[in-house]
Structures are given as C-alpha cells and as structure tokens.
Amino acid sequence: PFEVLIIGGGPAGAAAAIYTARKGVRTGIVTERFGGQVNDTLDIANYPGISHTTGPEYAAALEQHVRDYEVDLITAQSVAELVPATQPGGLITVKLGNGGRLQSRSVILATGARWRNVGVPGEEEYKTKGVAYCPSCDGPLFKGKDVAVIGGGNSGIEAAIDLAGVVKHVTVLEFMPEMKADAVLVKKLNSLPNVTVHTNAQTTEITGEGGKVSGLKFRHRGDGTDASVDLEGVFVQIGLVPNTEWLGDTVQRSKFGEIEVNARGETSVPGVFAAGDCTTVPYKQIVVAAGAGSTAALSAFDYLIRTPAP
Ligand code: FAD
C-alpha cells in the first residue's frame, strides 16, 4: 500500500507529490490526465518567478518535476469511490473506474474543477459542434465567424476580449443586470469595436442546422421579450464545478460541492486531505492550488508520523 495516495494530477496534486516524495514517503498519483486545467490554458503570466509560460509547457514541466522523484504515476485512470479506514491510522481504499483498488494510509484529494454547463436545449447536442468551453483552445476554430460568450464574469469577459481578436463579432450575454467582471476588463471590452453586450439576458436555447450551431435565443429579463442572434459558436463561461460528485457523503462538502478543508488541508475524514480547486479554498489559481497541495502534503506527513498503524 501507499503511504500517501494523491487523486488528481493538476498543480495541487503535483505539488503535493513533490513534497511527500521529498519526505521519503511512498507516494502515488492517480489521475485522468496530468496537468489538469493547465492543459486548457494558453498563457500563464501570474506564477511568481515565471514571467511567462504556456499551459502545455507548464503542464509538461509539472510532470517532469514529479518524475524527478520516486512517485508512482497512474494516469488515464479515474477514481470512482473513497472508502475511509475502519480504524484510525488504518488503510483507506480508493476504487478505480476500471474496477481496480488501491490502498493508502493517507489520501490527498486534488481533483480540481471543470466548466459549468448552462443547461439549455442545444448545449449537449452541439457540444464540439459549435458549443465550446475553452476560448484559448477552440477560439481559433471560429476565425472570421460570429460567436457568443455566455457569462459576464472575469472568465467570460477575458474570453470575449480574447475572441474579439480572432473572430468577426462577439455577442456577450450576462444573466444579471451588471457584468461581474473586474472594471478594468469591462473597460477593455467596451473599447472593442466588434463586441455587443446584452446584460439582464437569459439564454434560452442554442439552435442548430445541419448538425452545427446556427444561433442562440435569449430573453431580455427586463421586459420579457425574446430575441435571437445568428452565429456559429457559443462559448459557455459561467464558472466551474468541483470534480467531487464521486465522493458522495464520505467527506463533508459545501453546498457548491467543494470539499470542506481547514487551514491545514484536513477534511472531515482522518487521514484524508484535500487541496486546490476541488476545495472551499477561496481563489482558484495555479499558485493557490500549488500552495494548498504542499500544505496538504505536509499535513499528511504530520498525520503519518503521529498516527500509528493499528
Ligand atoms: P485541476 O487543474 O483541475 O486538476 C485536477 C486533475 O484531477 C485533473 O487532471 C483531472 O483530470 C483529475 N481528476 C478529476 N477527477 C478525477 C477522478 N475522479 N479521478 C482521477 N482524476 C481526476 N490559473 C492561474 O493561476 N493563472 C492563469 O493564467 C490561469 N488561466 C486559466 C485558464 C483557463 C482556461 C482555465 C480553465 C483555468 C485557468 N487558471 C489559471 C486556473 C488554474 O488552471 C486552476 O486553478 C488550477 O489548475 C487548479 O489546480 P488543481 O490541481 O486544483 O485542479
């Protein structure tokens, strides 16, 4: 069995592995893919000490850094269930999607988050056929075309600014009366000639033709009138959902599904720690996730030396 088993190979999981491996404890990582959301990020310019890098470059560097140490890396595997130890200090079981099982004295949950769906007719049907979630990944596919961005928070407005440089025209739809993004971003957006913003606008349907997105319908919430726009792409940018459903009631989660952690990264289950975007930590950023991963790792190490095996 492992002494520390990390679930998730994003910045939080990678940082945790580097820390526990350097402590000399037997460490494993199980992850669907290595690098996490960083793979979907174009430019990273806010990681201290690295003025600029790209997502794929940083993801590769993370993996290389983990491989510098003795860490069992199990990739392309998803975890389906966590079974806490029956006694304090005992073995925790992790069941894999393929039916396999792993055991460890401590576990660090670092499963991150994914894009939130808008949940209107057409979204599921036209995913990858015009409905997209990652502007930096898929933006270039819509070069010279008309697109919409659903969501007026920081990610939506950043996406709209980004896309405006590539596509012909961007329509931004924000559900609330005001955009939630930082003022500096809104100012930049408003300075662009090929962007139209609708606030207080509820997207009601993504329409298609010939198996591809052809438009979007929305309601002006102020007066209840319906409107539509013709376009070829819709970027959904309404936030992130933590990848924690598989945990059920085994660990305490917030009403948003985030794993409740304290300042040490401890969860409600002894020996189970959590870090990064899957937790209640405020601010979902690479440096925050990496910091939380190292905190969880040091707490797991502390747990291992203080809690004797039964
Ligand atoms: P993640 O990166 O989400 O990694 C979690 C990993 O766990 C994934 O590899 C996933 O496959 C795996 N996993 C999930 N569920 C399971 C399961 N059941 N079994 C096994 N494995 C599982 N932050 C910045 O600081 N700067 C930026 O410039 C920046 N730009 C961004 C741009 C985009 C487009 C996006 C999407 C995010 C950006 N972020 C940025 C945020 C940053 O990427 C995240 O905060 C960070 O990646 C979180 O790290 P994490 O390790 O907690 O989770």
Boltz pocket constraint, residues with backbone or C-beta under 6 A from the ligand:
constraints:
  - pocket:
      binder: B
      contacts: [[A, 7], [A, 8], [A, 9], [A, 10], [A, 11], [A, 12], [A, 13], [A, 30], [A, 31], [A, 32], [A, 33], [A, 34], [A, 35], [A, 36], [A, 37], [A, 38], [A, 40], [A, 41], [A, 42], [A, 43], [A, 44], [A, 45], [A, 46], [A, 77], [A, 78], [A, 79], [A, 80], [A, 110], [A, 111], [A, 112], [A, 113], [A, 114], [A, 134], [A, 136], [A, 243], [A, 246], [A, 275], [A, 276], [A, 277], [A, 278], [A, 284], [A, 285], [A, 286], [A, 287], [A, 289]]
      max_distance: 6.0
